[in-house]
Amino acid sequence: MKQHAMDIATPSRTKDIIRKHGFSFKKSLGQNFLIDMNIMRRIVGAAELDERTGALEIGPGIGALTEQLARQAERVVAVEIDNRLIPILDEVMEPYDNVSVVHGDVLKVDLHALFAEKFQGTGRVSVVANLPYYVTTPIMMKLLEERLPLKNIVVMIQKEVAERMAASPGGKEYGSLSVAVQYYCEPDIVCTVPHTVFIPQPNVESAVIRLKVRDMPPVEVSDEARFFEVVQASFAQRRKTIWNNLKARYGQALGIEALQQALEDAGIEPSRRGETLSLEEYARLSEAIGAIQPPSPSAS
């Protein structure tokens, strides 16, 4: 696609827009605007958009990524929490009739209603966003747990968090976030991003990660709430063995012997640590604990 002369994601155009509107960055909202077209192209390319797909953008800022999405996707919905940015977005998005800007906090927005209203008749939707670091995990978990009709989630996040999401068992990055993300998606780190390509510059390195949303989880569990509870319990204190962590969480409720039996039934050595267990092993452990425990009340 032809490069437009007036791309927002350049230092000069970004500064012009900020100056024109007298915009000041709010540290509390984690605002860092991307000013590098190469990275922008990597993000948009990873989302695999075409004229039959939609894009949901979270935190569009001044619309640098939004305009790139608008040129590729059938429809773009951009959810922005900062009301000071709404008039700027309305102005810069004027050439694009396929963009809707929604003022709201994505953690509070009813996403199913938003999809029904804004993406009616559109094919699968990709989430594409430069996420504020302080709310990355809650936003990601909301997107995954609500089981929206998503194709990909392509987000720029703190490099360390991206590495945790994509980590394999056995390493220090692997934890409950890795298990949760990989239960719903196939993660792939697209590129790392230096802090020099933002205004203002964040003090951490970033990475772009693509999460290809699975049609079905890679493991079968009869109670997802219990599965995630077992995972959380296993990582409660990382330096402790799986046995000590599970005993602290379930020992009283289930009894020591029953818990030992559950580990044996799942084929897991009690001396292992949580970060060495694969998704399959967590699924077996969850089912074994389920066999001696009534279903969790939050299971739907």
DOMIZA-38795 format. One record per residue (C-alpha): residue number from 0; residue in three letters; x, y, z. Coordinates in nm, 4 decimals. Layout:
// residues N
{i:NUM&aa:Ala&east:X&north:Y&up:Z}
...
// end
This chain:
// residues 300
{i:0&aa:Met&east:0.0000&north:0.0000&up:0.0000}
{i:1&aa:Lys&east:0.1268&north:0.3430&up:-0.0988}
{i:2&aa:Gln&east:0.2853&north:0.5551&up:0.1747}
{i:3&aa:His&east:0.0732&north:0.8588&up:0.2545}
{i:4&aa:Ala&east:0.2667&north:1.1840&up:0.2693}
{i:5&aa:Met&east:0.1146&north:1.2868&up:0.5999}
{i:6&aa:Asp&east:0.1598&north:0.9799&up:0.8216}
{i:7&aa:Ile&east:0.1053&north:1.0742&up:1.1856}
{i:8&aa:Ala&east:0.3713&north:0.8353&up:1.3147}
{i:9&aa:Thr&east:0.6638&north:1.0675&up:1.2456}
{i:10&aa:Pro&east:0.8347&north:1.2965&up:1.4984}
{i:11&aa:Ser&east:0.7437&north:1.6186&up:1.3126}
{i:12&aa:Arg&east:0.3735&north:1.5384&up:1.2498}
{i:13&aa:Thr&east:0.3253&north:1.4093&up:1.6061}
{i:14&aa:Lys&east:0.4821&north:1.7259&up:1.7516}
{i:15&aa:Asp&east:0.2703&north:1.9455&up:1.5205}
{i:16&aa:Ile&east:-0.0540&north:1.7813&up:1.6360}
{i:17&aa:Ile&east:0.0453&north:1.7984&up:2.0035}
{i:18&aa:Arg&east:0.1432&north:2.1653&up:1.9677}
{i:19&aa:Lys&east:-0.1670&north:2.2608&up:1.7690}
{i:20&aa:His&east:-0.4007&north:2.1170&up:2.0321}
{i:21&aa:Gly&east:-0.1906&north:2.2152&up:2.3353}
{i:22&aa:Phe&east:-0.1891&north:1.8517&up:2.4447}
{i:23&aa:Ser&east:0.0101&north:1.7502&up:2.7517}
{i:24&aa:Phe&east:0.0944&north:1.3904&up:2.8389}
{i:25&aa:Lys&east:-0.0619&north:1.2366&up:3.1470}
{i:26&aa:Lys&east:0.1842&north:1.0065&up:3.3186}
{i:27&aa:Ser&east:-0.1019&north:0.8362&up:3.5042}
{i:28&aa:Leu&east:-0.2441&north:0.7139&up:3.1706}
{i:29&aa:Gly&east:0.0883&north:0.5744&up:3.0488}
{i:30&aa:Gln&east:0.0776&north:0.7795&up:2.7283}
{i:31&aa:Asn&east:0.3690&north:0.7177&up:2.4897}
{i:32&aa:Phe&east:0.3103&north:0.7939&up:2.1214}
{i:33&aa:Leu&east:0.4928&north:0.5864&up:1.8594}
{i:34&aa:Ile&east:0.6833&north:0.7919&up:1.5999}
{i:35&aa:Asp&east:0.8377&north:0.5200&up:1.3835}
{i:36&aa:Met&east:0.6692&north:0.4039&up:1.0628}
{i:37&aa:Asn&east:0.8751&north:0.0831&up:1.0341}
{i:38&aa:Ile&east:0.7486&north:-0.0460&up:1.3687}
{i:39&aa:Met&east:0.3993&north:0.0727&up:1.2775}
{i:40&aa:Arg&east:0.4113&north:-0.1385&up:0.9611}
{i:41&aa:Arg&east:0.5293&north:-0.4442&up:1.1588}
{i:42&aa:Ile&east:0.2319&north:-0.4064&up:1.3962}
{i:43&aa:Val&east:-0.0256&north:-0.3659&up:1.1190}
{i:44&aa:Gly&east:0.1272&north:-0.6490&up:0.9152}
{i:45&aa:Ala&east:0.1116&north:-0.8862&up:1.2120}
{i:46&aa:Ala&east:-0.2618&north:-0.8177&up:1.2523}
{i:47&aa:Glu&east:-0.3319&north:-0.9726&up:0.9074}
{i:48&aa:Leu&east:-0.6081&north:-0.7286&up:0.8173}
{i:49&aa:Asp&east:-0.7987&north:-0.7055&up:0.4915}
{i:50&aa:Glu&east:-1.1143&north:-0.5395&up:0.3592}
{i:51&aa:Arg&east:-1.3291&north:-0.8075&up:0.5267}
{i:52&aa:Thr&east:-1.1818&north:-0.7829&up:0.8779}
{i:53&aa:Gly&east:-1.2308&north:-0.5393&up:1.1625}
{i:54&aa:Ala&east:-0.9815&north:-0.3866&up:1.4026}
{i:55&aa:Leu&east:-1.0404&north:-0.2897&up:1.7636}
{i:56&aa:Glu&east:-0.7804&north:-0.0421&up:1.8846}
{i:57&aa:Ile&east:-0.7337&north:0.0319&up:2.2539}
{i:58&aa:Gly&east:-0.5797&north:0.3676&up:2.3450}
{i:59&aa:Pro&east:-0.5431&north:0.5254&up:1.9987}
{i:60&aa:Gly&east:-0.3758&north:0.8417&up:2.1324}
{i:61&aa:Ile&east:-0.3597&north:1.0893&up:1.8425}
{i:62&aa:Gly&east:-0.4472&north:0.8261&up:1.5820}
{i:63&aa:Ala&east:-0.1059&north:0.7259&up:1.4411}
{i:64&aa:Leu&east:-0.1867&north:0.3546&up:1.4427}
{i:65&aa:Thr&east:-0.5581&north:0.4178&up:1.3808}
{i:66&aa:Glu&east:-0.4966&north:0.5690&up:1.0362}
{i:67&aa:Gln&east:-0.2757&north:0.2749&up:0.9340}
{i:68&aa:Leu&east:-0.5492&north:0.0327&up:1.0438}
{i:69&aa:Ala&east:-0.8137&north:0.2356&up:0.8603}
{i:70&aa:Arg&east:-0.6215&north:0.1902&up:0.5346}
{i:71&aa:Gln&east:-0.6203&north:-0.1902&up:0.5715}
{i:72&aa:Ala&east:-0.9318&north:-0.3002&up:0.7610}
{i:73&aa:Glu&east:-1.2977&north:-0.2868&up:0.6681}
{i:74&aa:Arg&east:-1.3834&north:-0.1172&up:0.9963}
{i:75&aa:Val&east:-1.1890&north:0.0262&up:1.2893}
{i:76&aa:Val&east:-1.3237&north:0.0971&up:1.6378}
{i:77&aa:Ala&east:-1.0876&north:0.2940&up:1.8616}
{i:78&aa:Val&east:-1.1595&north:0.3092&up:2.2367}
{i:79&aa:Glu&east:-0.9911&north:0.6037&up:2.4097}
{i:80&aa:Ile&east:-1.0112&north:0.6784&up:2.7824}
{i:81&aa:Asp&east:-0.8735&north:1.0359&up:2.7687}
{i:82&aa:Asn&east:-1.1495&north:1.2774&up:2.6695}
{i:83&aa:Arg&east:-0.8880&north:1.5414&up:2.5738}
{i:84&aa:Leu&east:-0.7899&north:1.3204&up:2.2781}
{i:85&aa:Ile&east:-1.1421&north:1.2775&up:2.1368}
{i:86&aa:Pro&east:-1.1513&north:1.6099&up:1.9423}
{i:87&aa:Ile&east:-0.7985&north:1.5430&up:1.8079}
{i:88&aa:Leu&east:-0.9023&north:1.1952&up:1.6912}
{i:89&aa:Asp&east:-1.2224&north:1.3296&up:1.5347}
{i:90&aa:Glu&east:-1.0155&north:1.5779&up:1.3379}
{i:91&aa:Val&east:-0.7342&north:1.3486&up:1.2188}
{i:92&aa:Met&east:-0.9747&north:1.0643&up:1.1377}
{i:93&aa:Glu&east:-1.2031&north:1.2835&up:0.9281}
{i:94&aa:Pro&east:-1.0717&north:1.1406&up:0.5959}
{i:95&aa:Tyr&east:-1.1618&north:0.7876&up:0.7066}
{i:96&aa:Asp&east:-1.5302&north:0.6986&up:0.7094}
{i:97&aa:Asn&east:-1.4606&north:0.3462&up:0.8383}
{i:98&aa:Val&east:-1.3358&north:0.4617&up:1.1817}
{i:99&aa:Ser&east:-1.5496&north:0.4995&up:1.4973}
{i:100&aa:Val&east:-1.3960&north:0.6627&up:1.8024}
{i:101&aa:Val&east:-1.5498&north:0.5588&up:2.1345}
{i:102&aa:His&east:-1.4765&north:0.7500&up:2.4540}
{i:103&aa:Gly&east:-1.4495&north:0.4996&up:2.7379}
{i:104&aa:Asp&east:-1.2382&north:0.2754&up:2.9571}
{i:105&aa:Val&east:-1.1973&north:-0.0580&up:2.7807}
{i:106&aa:Leu&east:-1.2007&north:-0.2374&up:3.1182}
{i:107&aa:Lys&east:-1.5541&north:-0.1051&up:3.1769}
{i:108&aa:Val&east:-1.6918&north:-0.1178&up:2.8224}
{i:109&aa:Asp&east:-1.9356&north:-0.3994&up:2.7387}
{i:110&aa:Leu&east:-1.7304&north:-0.5462&up:2.4545}
{i:111&aa:His&east:-1.9976&north:-0.7903&up:2.3374}
{i:112&aa:Ala&east:-2.2420&north:-0.5000&up:2.2937}
{i:113&aa:Leu&east:-1.9714&north:-0.2921&up:2.1230}
{i:114&aa:Phe&east:-1.8976&north:-0.5754&up:1.8783}
{i:115&aa:Ala&east:-2.2668&north:-0.6302&up:1.8053}
{i:116&aa:Glu&east:-2.3147&north:-0.2601&up:1.7329}
{i:117&aa:Lys&east:-1.9910&north:-0.1660&up:1.5541}
{i:118&aa:Phe&east:-1.8716&north:-0.4848&up:1.3834}
{i:119&aa:Gln&east:-2.2082&north:-0.6122&up:1.2588}
{i:120&aa:Gly&east:-2.1485&north:-0.7925&up:0.9285}
{i:121&aa:Thr&east:-1.7693&north:-0.7673&up:0.9574}
{i:122&aa:Gly&east:-1.5558&north:-1.0820&up:0.9524}
{i:123&aa:Arg&east:-1.3182&north:-1.1708&up:1.2352}
{i:124&aa:Val&east:-1.1741&north:-0.8836&up:1.4366}
{i:125&aa:Ser&east:-0.8125&north:-0.8271&up:1.5363}
{i:126&aa:Val&east:-0.7252&north:-0.6253&up:1.8449}
{i:127&aa:Val&east:-0.4350&north:-0.3939&up:1.7694}
{i:128&aa:Ala&east:-0.2983&north:-0.1657&up:2.0380}
{i:129&aa:Asn&east:-0.0055&north:0.0101&up:2.1967}
{i:130&aa:Leu&east:-0.1146&north:-0.0746&up:2.5516}
{i:131&aa:Pro&east:-0.0338&north:0.1336&up:2.8592}
{i:132&aa:Tyr&east:0.1993&north:-0.0823&up:3.0676}
{i:133&aa:Tyr&east:0.0151&north:-0.0401&up:3.3942}
{i:134&aa:Val&east:-0.3053&north:-0.2080&up:3.2663}
{i:135&aa:Thr&east:-0.1642&north:-0.4599&up:3.0174}
{i:136&aa:Thr&east:-0.2561&north:-0.7772&up:3.2070}
{i:137&aa:Pro&east:-0.6141&north:-0.6838&up:3.3087}
{i:138&aa:Ile&east:-0.6921&north:-0.5695&up:2.9524}
{i:139&aa:Met&east:-0.5435&north:-0.8857&up:2.7999}
{i:140&aa:Met&east:-0.7298&north:-1.1132&up:3.0405}
{i:141&aa:Lys&east:-1.0589&north:-0.9349&up:2.9732}
{i:142&aa:Leu&east:-1.0115&north:-0.9757&up:2.5963}
{i:143&aa:Leu&east:-0.9333&north:-1.3459&up:2.6342}
{i:144&aa:Glu&east:-1.1878&north:-1.4436&up:2.8987}
{i:145&aa:Glu&east:-1.4810&north:-1.2798&up:2.7205}
{i:146&aa:Arg&east:-1.4280&north:-1.5084&up:2.4187}
{i:147&aa:Leu&east:-1.4954&north:-1.2435&up:2.1583}
{i:148&aa:Pro&east:-1.4832&north:-1.3374&up:1.7870}
{i:149&aa:Leu&east:-1.1148&north:-1.2461&up:1.7623}
{i:150&aa:Lys&east:-0.8596&north:-1.3517&up:1.5029}
{i:151&aa:Asn&east:-0.5445&north:-1.1973&up:1.6497}
{i:152&aa:Ile&east:-0.4402&north:-0.9743&up:1.9356}
{i:153&aa:Val&east:-0.1371&north:-0.7705&up:1.8314}
{i:154&aa:Val&east:-0.0135&north:-0.5479&up:2.1097}
{i:155&aa:Met&east:0.2902&north:-0.3456&up:2.1947}
{i:156&aa:Ile&east:0.3657&north:-0.4061&up:2.5596}
{i:157&aa:Gln&east:0.6573&north:-0.4101&up:2.8003}
{i:158&aa:Lys&east:0.9202&north:-0.6511&up:2.6625}
{i:159&aa:Glu&east:0.9411&north:-0.8391&up:2.9909}
{i:160&aa:Val&east:0.5633&north:-0.9047&up:2.9886}
{i:161&aa:Ala&east:0.5730&north:-1.0184&up:2.6242}
{i:162&aa:Glu&east:0.8500&north:-1.2638&up:2.7164}
{i:163&aa:Arg&east:0.6404&north:-1.3970&up:3.0035}
{i:164&aa:Met&east:0.3400&north:-1.4479&up:2.7751}
{i:165&aa:Ala&east:0.5452&north:-1.6417&up:2.5206}
{i:166&aa:Ala&east:0.7639&north:-1.8361&up:2.7678}
{i:167&aa:Ser&east:0.7993&north:-2.2150&up:2.7591}
{i:168&aa:Pro&east:0.7987&north:-2.4282&up:3.0758}
{i:169&aa:Gly&east:1.1241&north:-2.4436&up:3.2668}
{i:170&aa:Gly&east:1.2442&north:-2.0836&up:3.2451}
{i:171&aa:Lys&east:1.2140&north:-1.8051&up:3.4974}
{i:172&aa:Glu&east:0.9791&north:-1.6085&up:3.2676}
{i:173&aa:Tyr&east:0.7227&north:-1.8919&up:3.2658}
{i:174&aa:Gly&east:0.4400&north:-1.8356&up:3.5126}
{i:175&aa:Ser&east:0.0625&north:-1.8207&up:3.5537}
{i:176&aa:Leu&east:0.0391&north:-1.5466&up:3.2868}
{i:177&aa:Ser&east:0.2176&north:-1.7744&up:3.0356}
{i:178&aa:Val&east:-0.0272&north:-2.0571&up:3.1083}
{i:179&aa:Ala&east:-0.3338&north:-1.8307&up:3.0864}
{i:180&aa:Val&east:-0.2287&north:-1.6663&up:2.7597}
{i:181&aa:Gln&east:-0.1244&north:-1.9968&up:2.5990}
{i:182&aa:Tyr&east:-0.4510&north:-2.1619&up:2.7025}
{i:183&aa:Tyr&east:-0.6358&north:-1.9118&up:2.4818}
{i:184&aa:Cys&east:-0.3734&north:-1.8222&up:2.2185}
{i:185&aa:Glu&east:-0.0570&north:-1.9083&up:2.0315}
{i:186&aa:Pro&east:0.1939&north:-1.6329&up:2.1182}
{i:187&aa:Asp&east:0.4668&north:-1.5078&up:1.8874}
{i:188&aa:Ile&east:0.6991&north:-1.2119&up:1.9574}
{i:189&aa:Val&east:0.7069&north:-1.0029&up:1.6375}
{i:190&aa:Cys&east:0.9851&north:-0.7592&up:1.7288}
{i:191&aa:Thr&east:1.1417&north:-0.5694&up:2.0145}
{i:192&aa:Val&east:1.1060&north:-0.1926&up:2.0194}
{i:193&aa:Pro&east:1.3645&north:0.0537&up:2.1562}
{i:194&aa:His&east:1.2359&north:0.3313&up:2.3820}
{i:195&aa:Thr&east:1.3775&north:0.5945&up:2.1425}
{i:196&aa:Val&east:1.0825&north:0.5571&up:1.9016}
{i:197&aa:Phe&east:0.8287&north:0.7103&up:2.1394}
{i:198&aa:Ile&east:0.7307&north:1.0566&up:2.2546}
{i:199&aa:Pro&east:0.7812&north:1.0788&up:2.5506}
{i:200&aa:Gln&east:1.0325&north:0.7952&up:2.5856}
{i:201&aa:Pro&east:0.9307&north:0.5239&up:2.8351}
{i:202&aa:Asn&east:1.2032&north:0.3906&up:3.0659}
{i:203&aa:Val&east:1.1448&north:0.0288&up:2.9651}
{i:204&aa:Glu&east:1.1949&north:-0.1682&up:2.6462}
{i:205&aa:Ser&east:0.8868&north:-0.2717&up:2.4551}
{i:206&aa:Ala&east:0.7963&north:-0.5607&up:2.2289}
{i:207&aa:Val&east:0.5208&north:-0.6335&up:1.9809}
{i:208&aa:Ile&east:0.3546&north:-0.9688&up:2.0435}
{i:209&aa:Arg&east:0.0945&north:-1.1415&up:1.8283}
{i:210&aa:Leu&east:-0.1471&north:-1.3772&up:1.9994}
{i:211&aa:Lys&east:-0.3301&north:-1.5941&up:1.7480}
{i:212&aa:Val&east:-0.6595&north:-1.6737&up:1.9180}
{i:213&aa:Arg&east:-0.7260&north:-2.0477&up:1.9310}
{i:214&aa:Asp&east:-1.0626&north:-2.1908&up:1.8268}
{i:215&aa:Met&east:-1.0232&north:-2.4454&up:2.1047}
{i:216&aa:Pro&east:-0.7885&north:-2.4560&up:2.4048}
{i:217&aa:Pro&east:-0.4962&north:-2.6987&up:2.3556}
{i:218&aa:Val&east:-0.6009&north:-2.8999&up:2.6621}
{i:219&aa:Glu&east:-0.9399&north:-3.0209&up:2.7788}
{i:220&aa:Val&east:-1.0502&north:-2.9330&up:3.1308}
{i:221&aa:Ser&east:-1.3902&north:-2.9929&up:3.2856}
{i:222&aa:Asp&east:-1.3763&north:-2.6774&up:3.5000}
{i:223&aa:Glu&east:-1.1781&north:-2.3768&up:3.3739}
{i:224&aa:Ala&east:-1.2105&north:-2.1841&up:3.6985}
{i:225&aa:Arg&east:-1.0514&north:-2.4720&up:3.8867}
{i:226&aa:Phe&east:-0.7791&north:-2.5123&up:3.6222}
{i:227&aa:Phe&east:-0.6726&north:-2.1479&up:3.6627}
{i:228&aa:Glu&east:-0.7013&north:-2.1710&up:4.0400}
{i:229&aa:Val&east:-0.4631&north:-2.4707&up:4.0433}
{i:230&aa:Val&east:-0.2215&north:-2.2796&up:3.8187}
{i:231&aa:Gln&east:-0.2315&north:-1.9714&up:4.0458}
{i:232&aa:Ala&east:-0.1793&north:-2.1888&up:4.3544}
{i:233&aa:Ser&east:0.1184&north:-2.3653&up:4.1950}
{i:234&aa:Phe&east:0.2955&north:-2.0336&up:4.1366}
{i:235&aa:Ala&east:0.1952&north:-1.8749&up:4.4699}
{i:236&aa:Gln&east:0.5555&north:-1.8909&up:4.5910}
{i:237&aa:Arg&east:0.7835&north:-1.9574&up:4.2994}
{i:238&aa:Arg&east:1.0725&north:-2.0967&up:4.5015}
{i:239&aa:Lys&east:0.8577&north:-2.3576&up:4.6702}
{i:240&aa:Thr&east:0.7848&north:-2.7008&up:4.5284}
{i:241&aa:Ile&east:0.4496&north:-2.7767&up:4.3723}
{i:242&aa:Trp&east:0.3763&north:-2.9907&up:4.6785}
{i:243&aa:Asn&east:0.4327&north:-2.7071&up:4.9266}
{i:244&aa:Asn&east:0.2299&north:-2.4617&up:4.7201}
{i:245&aa:Leu&east:-0.0630&north:-2.6994&up:4.6730}
{i:246&aa:Lys&east:-0.0539&north:-2.8060&up:5.0382}
{i:247&aa:Ala&east:-0.0804&north:-2.4411&up:5.1440}
{i:248&aa:Arg&east:-0.3820&north:-2.3899&up:4.9161}
{i:249&aa:Tyr&east:-0.5670&north:-2.7230&up:4.9364}
{i:250&aa:Gly&east:-0.4155&north:-2.9180&up:5.2278}
{i:251&aa:Gln&east:-0.6853&north:-2.8345&up:5.4795}
{i:252&aa:Ala&east:-0.9803&north:-2.8580&up:5.2435}
{i:253&aa:Leu&east:-0.8825&north:-3.1841&up:5.0754}
{i:254&aa:Gly&east:-0.6515&north:-3.3561&up:5.3213}
{i:255&aa:Ile&east:-0.2855&north:-3.4419&up:5.2708}
{i:256&aa:Glu&east:-0.3393&north:-3.7993&up:5.1546}
{i:257&aa:Ala&east:-0.5956&north:-3.7043&up:4.8928}
{i:258&aa:Leu&east:-0.3652&north:-3.4312&up:4.7627}
{i:259&aa:Gln&east:-0.0736&north:-3.6753&up:4.7400}
{i:260&aa:Gln&east:-0.3016&north:-3.9111&up:4.5493}
{i:261&aa:Ala&east:-0.4025&north:-3.6331&up:4.3081}
{i:262&aa:Leu&east:-0.0373&north:-3.5605&up:4.2249}
{i:263&aa:Glu&east:0.0280&north:-3.9297&up:4.1762}
{i:264&aa:Asp&east:-0.2791&north:-3.9693&up:3.9531}
{i:265&aa:Ala&east:-0.1602&north:-3.6740&up:3.7444}
{i:266&aa:Gly&east:0.1868&north:-3.8300&up:3.7168}
{i:267&aa:Ile&east:0.3602&north:-3.5294&up:3.8741}
{i:268&aa:Glu&east:0.6547&north:-3.5512&up:4.1121}
{i:269&aa:Pro&east:0.5750&north:-3.3483&up:4.4294}
{i:270&aa:Ser&east:0.9340&north:-3.2155&up:4.4328}
{i:271&aa:Arg&east:0.8891&north:-3.0269&up:4.1008}
{i:272&aa:Arg&east:0.8333&north:-2.6530&up:4.0833}
{i:273&aa:Gly&east:0.5356&north:-2.4825&up:3.9200}
{i:274&aa:Glu&east:0.7417&north:-2.3385&up:3.6347}
{i:275&aa:Thr&east:0.8368&north:-2.6855&up:3.5096}
{i:276&aa:Leu&east:0.4789&north:-2.8004&up:3.4401}
{i:277&aa:Ser&east:0.3331&north:-2.7849&up:3.0901}
{i:278&aa:Leu&east:-0.0285&north:-2.6926&up:3.0113}
{i:279&aa:Glu&east:-0.1047&north:-3.0644&up:2.9684}
{i:280&aa:Glu&east:0.0313&north:-3.1392&up:3.3143}
{i:281&aa:Tyr&east:-0.1692&north:-2.8561&up:3.4701}
{i:282&aa:Ala&east:-0.4807&north:-2.9920&up:3.2986}
{i:283&aa:Arg&east:-0.4154&north:-3.3417&up:3.4398}
{i:284&aa:Leu&east:-0.3477&north:-3.1986&up:3.7846}
{i:285&aa:Ser&east:-0.6652&north:-2.9879&up:3.7734}
{i:286&aa:Glu&east:-0.8728&north:-3.2938&up:3.6771}
{i:287&aa:Ala&east:-0.7092&north:-3.5049&up:3.9499}
{i:288&aa:Ile&east:-0.7836&north:-3.2387&up:4.2116}
{i:289&aa:Gly&east:-1.1345&north:-3.2075&up:4.0693}
{i:290&aa:Ala&east:-1.1905&north:-3.5771&up:4.1276}
{i:291&aa:Ile&east:-1.1476&north:-3.5193&up:4.5030}
{i:292&aa:Gln&east:-1.3010&north:-3.1726&up:4.5201}
{i:293&aa:Pro&east:-1.6550&north:-3.0521&up:4.4447}
{i:294&aa:Pro&east:-1.6822&north:-2.8130&up:4.1414}
{i:295&aa:Ser&east:-1.5825&north:-2.4513&up:4.2051}
{i:296&aa:Pro&east:-1.8850&north:-2.2173&up:4.2489}
{i:297&aa:Ser&east:-1.7607&north:-1.9781&up:3.9768}
{i:298&aa:Ala&east:-1.7484&north:-2.2512&up:3.7113}
{i:299&aa:Ser&east:-1.9903&north:-2.1724&up:3.4354}
// end
